[in-house]
Amino acid sequence: MRSTSRNCAEALSLALALIIGGCASAPPAPVAQPADATAAPAEPVIPERASQQFAQALALLQAGKLTDAELELKQLTLAYPEYPGPFVNLGLLYGRAGRYAEAEQALRQATQKGMPNALTYTELGIVYRQLGRFKEAESAYMEAIKIDPNYAPAHLNLGVLCDLYLQQPQRALEALERYMELSGNSDKRVATWIAELKARVGSNPKPQTAEASP
């Protein structure tokens, strides 16, 4: 089951074309707070060249040409540092290659640009888990869920972390059940895992609560 979270996150890499745009404004108000319509900034105009380069970088990623994709994404981060998309994809590329320190740096940079994004924090959590920094991974997953409670991969990865690394089977069960709800109960491997967790937790589990994130 350890490969499930990695595969789920990697499958989303091409969807990141969506977050190159609309993310160049100043840091927004908290997600739960309605925007002030009178002060809404204009949508940033994405240069056509930036869109073309980003599409080319994603095509290189999809084709497995990671060295070429890395060079293209690095050029984009230098030319258009206000956009998170190239940083996120660099993080994905580095993580896939086992270059976790570089992946962390790229993803942390992405979190500082534009609107908060659940995918970015989930990927950052995966990197922290790979580095053995489990509490930071937990905080990253919880931040992703705070940003988007319906983002299924965050719940899946939280479940993996809680069961395999934090020894919190009740929290793992809750997270994986939520993942199944959001994903249409279609993952047979996770369904088997849930059944095993239910047997392990029993009918009267001890409550397990998450520590407050710093």
Secondary structure per residue as TSV (DSSP state, phi and psi in degrees):
chain	resnum	aa	ss	phi	psi
A	1	M	-	360.0	-14.5
A	2	R	H	-64.0	-27.3
A	3	S	H	-77.9	-14.7
A	4	T	H	-59.0	-47.5
A	5	S	H	-65.2	-39.7
A	6	R	H	-65.1	-45.7
A	7	N	H	-63.3	-41.6
A	8	C	H	-61.7	-43.0
A	9	A	H	-70.9	-40.8
A	10	E	H	-65.9	-29.8
A	11	A	T	-64.9	-15.2
A	12	L	T	-94.7	0.9
A	13	S	G	-59.5	-40.9
A	14	L	G	-71.6	-21.0
A	15	A	G	-68.9	-12.3
A	16	L	G	-70.9	-8.6
A	17	A	G	-56.8	-26.3
A	18	L	G	-67.0	-27.5
A	19	I	G	-99.5	11.9
A	20	I	G	-75.1	-26.6
A	21	G	S	-102.5	158.1
A	22	G	S	69.2	20.2
A	23	C	-	-129.1	16.3
A	24	A	-	-99.2	2.4
A	25	S	S	-80.3	174.8
A	26	A	S	-64.7	160.6
A	27	P	-	-53.0	133.8
A	28	P	-	-80.3	171.7
A	29	A	-	-68.6	164.2
A	30	P	-	-52.4	147.1
A	31	V	T	-56.3	-39.4
A	32	A	T	-75.2	-9.5
A	33	Q	S	-94.6	126.4
A	34	P	-	-63.9	145.5
A	35	A	-	-73.0	150.6
A	36	D	-	-86.4	108.3
A	37	A	G	-62.4	-30.1
A	38	T	G	-73.4	-17.9
A	39	A	G	-115.4	13.0
A	40	A	-	-66.2	128.0
A	41	P	-	-73.2	155.0
A	42	A	-	-68.6	148.4
A	43	E	-	-63.6	131.0
A	44	P	-	-68.4	143.1
A	45	V	-	-88.5	122.6
A	46	I	-	-86.7	122.1
A	47	P	-	-57.8	140.1
A	48	E	H	-59.3	-37.8
A	49	R	H	-62.3	-38.3
A	50	A	H	-63.4	-43.7
A	51	S	H	-63.0	-40.2
A	52	Q	H	-65.8	-44.2
A	53	Q	H	-64.6	-39.5
A	54	F	H	-66.7	-41.3
A	55	A	H	-62.5	-39.1
A	56	Q	H	-64.9	-41.7
A	57	A	H	-63.1	-42.0
A	58	L	H	-65.2	-37.8
A	59	A	H	-64.1	-38.9
A	60	L	H	-65.5	-39.7
A	61	L	H	-61.1	-45.8
A	62	Q	H	-63.3	-34.0
A	63	A	T	-81.2	-4.1
A	64	G	T	80.3	12.5
A	65	K	-	-89.7	75.1
A	66	L	H	-70.3	-34.9
A	67	T	H	-65.3	-46.0
A	68	D	H	-64.4	-40.9
A	69	A	H	-63.6	-41.7
A	70	E	H	-60.4	-44.8
A	71	L	H	-62.3	-41.9
A	72	E	H	-65.2	-43.0
A	73	L	H	-68.1	-38.2
A	74	K	H	-62.4	-41.3
A	75	Q	H	-61.2	-39.5
A	76	L	H	-65.2	-39.7
A	77	T	H	-65.5	-30.2
A	78	L	H	-78.1	-40.0
A	79	A	H	-78.4	-33.4
A	80	Y	-	-134.4	67.0
A	81	P	T	-67.7	-9.8
A	82	E	T	-81.0	-13.1
A	83	Y	-	-96.3	134.2
A	84	P	S	-78.7	-25.9
A	85	G	H	-50.8	-51.1
A	86	P	H	-61.4	-36.5
A	87	F	H	-66.6	-41.1
A	88	V	H	-63.4	-44.0
A	89	N	H	-69.4	-32.5
A	90	L	H	-61.7	-41.7
A	91	G	H	-60.6	-42.3
A	92	L	H	-62.1	-44.3
A	93	L	H	-62.7	-47.5
A	94	Y	H	-64.8	-40.2
A	95	G	H	-63.2	-41.1
A	96	R	H	-64.0	-31.2
A	97	A	T	-88.0	0.6
A	98	G	T	78.1	15.0
A	99	R	-	-95.3	71.0
A	100	Y	H	-71.0	-33.8
A	101	A	H	-63.9	-41.5
A	102	E	H	-69.6	-36.9
A	103	A	H	-61.6	-44.0
A	104	E	H	-59.2	-46.8
A	105	Q	H	-60.4	-45.1
A	106	A	H	-64.8	-43.6
A	107	L	H	-70.2	-36.7
A	108	R	H	-64.2	-37.6
A	109	Q	H	-63.3	-39.5
A	110	A	H	-62.7	-36.8
A	111	T	H	-67.9	-16.7
A	112	Q	T	-91.8	2.8
A	113	K	S	-121.3	118.0
A	114	G	S	73.2	-155.3
A	115	M	S	-68.1	141.8
A	116	P	-	-58.5	144.8
A	117	N	-	-134.9	126.0
A	118	A	H	-64.6	-36.6
A	119	L	H	-61.8	-44.0
A	120	T	H	-60.9	-45.3
A	121	Y	H	-68.5	-32.9
A	122	T	H	-65.6	-43.9
A	123	E	H	-62.4	-39.6
A	124	L	H	-63.3	-39.1
A	125	G	H	-62.2	-39.6
A	126	I	H	-61.6	-42.1
A	127	V	H	-63.9	-44.8
A	128	Y	H	-60.0	-40.2
A	129	R	H	-62.1	-42.9
A	130	Q	H	-63.9	-30.1
A	131	L	T	-84.2	-2.2
A	132	G	T	80.6	14.2
A	133	R	-	-100.5	75.9
A	134	F	H	-71.0	-36.0
A	135	K	H	-68.6	-35.3
A	136	E	H	-69.5	-35.9
A	137	A	H	-61.6	-44.4
A	138	E	H	-58.6	-46.5
A	139	S	H	-61.7	-39.1
A	140	A	H	-65.9	-43.7
A	141	Y	H	-64.1	-40.8
A	142	M	H	-65.0	-35.5
A	143	E	H	-66.1	-40.7
A	144	A	H	-60.5	-42.7
A	145	I	H	-68.4	-35.0
A	146	K	H	-63.4	-41.6
A	147	I	H	-67.4	-44.6
A	148	D	-	-142.7	94.4
A	149	P	T	-60.7	-16.7
A	150	N	T	-101.5	13.7
A	151	Y	-	-85.6	100.5
A	152	A	H	-57.8	-43.5
A	153	P	H	-59.4	-29.5
A	154	A	H	-65.3	-41.8
A	155	H	H	-66.5	-41.0
A	156	L	H	-59.9	-49.4
A	157	N	H	-68.0	-34.0
A	158	L	H	-63.4	-41.3
A	159	G	H	-61.6	-44.0
A	160	V	H	-57.9	-47.9
A	161	L	H	-62.6	-47.4
A	162	C	H	-63.8	-38.2
A	163	D	H	-80.1	-51.2
A	164	L	H	-83.8	-23.3
A	165	Y	T	-122.4	-31.5
A	166	L	S	-102.3	-5.1
A	167	Q	-	53.3	49.5
A	168	Q	-	-125.6	76.1
A	169	P	H	-63.9	-32.3
A	170	Q	H	-65.6	-44.3
A	171	R	H	-65.0	-38.8
A	172	A	H	-60.1	-44.0
A	173	L	H	-59.9	-46.8
A	174	E	H	-62.5	-42.5
A	175	A	H	-66.5	-42.3
A	176	L	H	-70.6	-35.1
A	177	E	H	-64.9	-39.2
A	178	R	H	-66.0	-40.2
A	179	Y	H	-58.3	-44.1
A	180	M	H	-64.8	-38.9
A	181	E	H	-59.0	-45.5
A	182	L	H	-74.3	-26.0
A	183	S	T	-99.2	8.0
A	184	G	T	79.4	22.9
A	185	N	S	53.1	38.8
A	186	S	-	-102.7	-5.6
A	187	D	-	-95.6	103.7
A	188	K	H	-67.7	-33.2
A	189	R	H	-65.5	-41.8
A	190	V	H	-69.7	-35.8
A	191	A	H	-59.5	-41.6
A	192	T	H	-65.2	-40.6
A	193	W	H	-61.7	-44.1
A	194	I	H	-60.9	-43.0
A	195	A	H	-61.2	-40.2
A	196	E	H	-67.3	-39.4
A	197	L	H	-64.7	-41.6
A	198	K	H	-60.9	-40.6
A	199	A	H	-66.8	-35.4
A	200	R	H	-75.3	-40.4
A	201	V	H	-71.4	-39.7
A	202	G	-	85.1	-178.1
A	203	S	S	-82.3	-16.0
A	204	N	S	-130.0	70.0
A	205	P	-	-70.9	150.8
A	206	K	-	-76.7	139.3
A	207	P	-	-64.7	141.5
A	208	Q	-	-128.3	125.2
A	209	T	-	-119.5	149.3
A	210	A	-	-78.6	143.3
A	211	E	-	-71.8	147.8
A	212	A	-	-63.5	135.8
A	213	S	-	-70.7	145.9
A	214	P	-	-66.0	360.0
